[in-house]
Amino acid sequence: MTNDLPQPLALDAALASFDALWSPRIATRVNDYDVRIAKVAGEHLWHAHDDTDEFFLVLEGELFIALREAGGERTVHLPKGSVFTVPRGVEHKPSAPSGAALLLFEPAGTLSVGDRHEEVPDHVDATTGHALG
């Protein structure tokens, strides 16, 4: 008999299972949301998610998120263990000069480059998330 019940997932092992940067993996789903993990280094691209907020939790390293808001541009700094939510519609550009590991929470099917974005360079994965394994 197969066990269809959910099983625990060790995030360290899951992160060790891939090397691709800016290419999130789906760790689990909660209702209609993906819980994604990603390794990042360098800069992503300016983009916005028109219909959803984007939640970031820094598991390792540190992340910077530049934001273009009504009052101008600012950058938030997220050291390990920090969380931040980018509100829907706000243009943002994540970067991790020294590299980072992230946990992201967003609706299933959300593109990693948002609905509006700069030209996507070859090294950036414009995915809705890859399955682990």
C-alpha positions as CSV (number, residue, x, y, z in Angstrom):
1,M,0.0,0.0,0.0
2,T,1.4,3.4,-0.9
3,N,1.4,6.2,1.5
4,D,-0.3,9.3,0.0
5,L,0.0,11.3,3.2
6,P,2.3,14.3,3.3
7,Q,5.8,13.7,4.6
8,P,8.2,16.1,6.3
9,L,10.8,17.9,4.1
10,A,14.2,18.9,5.4
11,L,14.9,22.2,3.8
12,D,18.7,21.8,4.0
13,A,18.5,18.5,2.0
14,A,16.0,20.1,-0.5
15,L,18.3,23.0,-1.1
16,A,21.3,20.7,-1.5
17,S,19.4,18.8,-4.3
18,F,19.9,21.6,-6.9
19,D,22.4,24.2,-7.9
20,A,20.4,26.4,-10.4
21,L,20.2,30.1,-9.4
22,W,17.0,32.1,-9.6
23,S,15.2,28.8,-10.4
24,P,12.7,28.1,-7.6
25,R,11.7,24.6,-6.6
26,I,8.3,23.8,-5.1
27,A,8.8,22.5,-1.6
28,T,5.1,22.0,-0.8
29,R,1.7,23.5,-1.5
30,V,-0.7,25.2,1.0
31,N,-4.2,25.6,-0.5
32,D,-3.6,27.3,-3.8
33,Y,-0.2,28.6,-2.8
34,D,3.3,27.3,-3.6
35,V,5.9,27.3,-0.9
36,R,9.1,27.6,-3.0
37,I,12.7,27.5,-2.2
38,A,15.4,29.1,-4.3
39,K,19.1,29.7,-4.4
40,V,20.0,33.2,-5.6
41,A,23.2,35.2,-6.3
42,G,23.9,38.4,-8.0
43,E,20.9,40.4,-9.4
44,H,17.5,39.3,-10.5
45,L,15.5,41.8,-12.7
46,W,13.0,44.5,-12.2
47,H,9.5,43.0,-12.2
48,A,6.1,43.3,-10.6
49,H,3.3,40.9,-9.8
50,D,0.1,42.7,-10.6
51,D,-2.3,40.4,-8.7
52,T,-0.4,39.0,-5.8
53,D,1.9,40.0,-3.0
54,E,5.3,38.1,-2.8
55,F,6.6,36.8,0.5
56,F,10.3,36.3,1.1
57,L,12.0,34.5,4.0
58,V,15.9,34.4,4.0
59,L,17.1,31.0,5.1
60,E,20.8,31.6,4.4
61,G,22.9,34.6,3.5
62,E,21.3,38.0,3.0
63,L,18.9,39.6,0.4
64,F,18.4,43.1,-0.8
65,I,15.2,44.1,-2.5
66,A,15.1,47.4,-4.4
67,L,11.5,48.8,-4.6
68,R,10.0,51.4,-6.8
69,E,7.2,52.9,-4.7
70,A,5.0,56.0,-5.1
71,G,7.4,58.0,-2.8
72,G,10.4,56.9,-4.8
73,E,12.9,54.1,-4.8
74,R,14.3,52.4,-1.7
75,T,16.1,49.2,-0.8
76,V,15.3,46.8,2.0
77,H,18.0,44.6,3.6
78,L,17.0,41.2,4.7
79,P,19.6,39.3,6.8
80,K,19.2,35.6,7.5
81,G,15.9,34.9,9.3
82,S,14.2,38.0,8.0
83,V,10.9,38.1,6.3
84,F,9.4,40.8,3.9
85,T,6.4,41.0,1.7
86,V,6.5,43.0,-1.5
87,P,2.9,44.3,-2.1
88,R,1.2,43.4,-5.3
89,G,1.9,45.8,-8.2
90,V,5.2,47.2,-6.7
91,E,8.2,46.9,-9.0
92,H,11.0,45.2,-7.2
93,K,14.5,43.8,-7.9
94,P,16.0,41.2,-5.6
95,S,19.7,40.8,-5.3
96,A,22.1,38.8,-3.2
97,P,25.7,39.9,-3.8
98,S,27.1,37.0,-1.7
99,G,24.4,34.5,-2.4
100,A,21.3,33.5,-0.4
101,A,18.8,30.7,0.0
102,L,15.1,31.8,0.2
103,L,11.7,30.5,0.9
104,L,8.9,32.2,-1.1
105,F,5.2,32.0,-0.7
106,E,3.0,32.9,-3.7
107,P,-0.1,31.6,-5.6
108,A,0.6,28.5,-7.7
109,G,1.4,29.4,-11.3
110,T,3.1,32.8,-10.4
111,L,6.0,33.5,-12.7
112,S,9.3,34.1,-11.1
113,V,9.7,37.2,-13.3
114,G,6.2,38.6,-12.6
115,D,3.6,39.9,-15.0
116,R,5.6,43.0,-15.9
117,H,9.4,42.8,-16.2
118,E,12.6,43.8,-18.0
119,E,13.9,41.6,-20.7
120,V,14.7,38.2,-19.2
121,P,18.4,37.3,-19.5
122,D,19.3,33.7,-20.4
123,H,20.5,33.0,-16.8
124,V,17.1,33.9,-15.2
125,D,14.5,31.2,-15.0
126,A,11.0,32.6,-15.9
127,T,9.3,29.6,-14.4
128,T,6.3,28.9,-12.2
129,G,8.5,26.7,-10.1
130,H,10.1,23.3,-10.7
131,A,9.3,20.1,-8.8
132,L,11.9,19.0,-6.3
133,G,13.9,15.9,-7.2
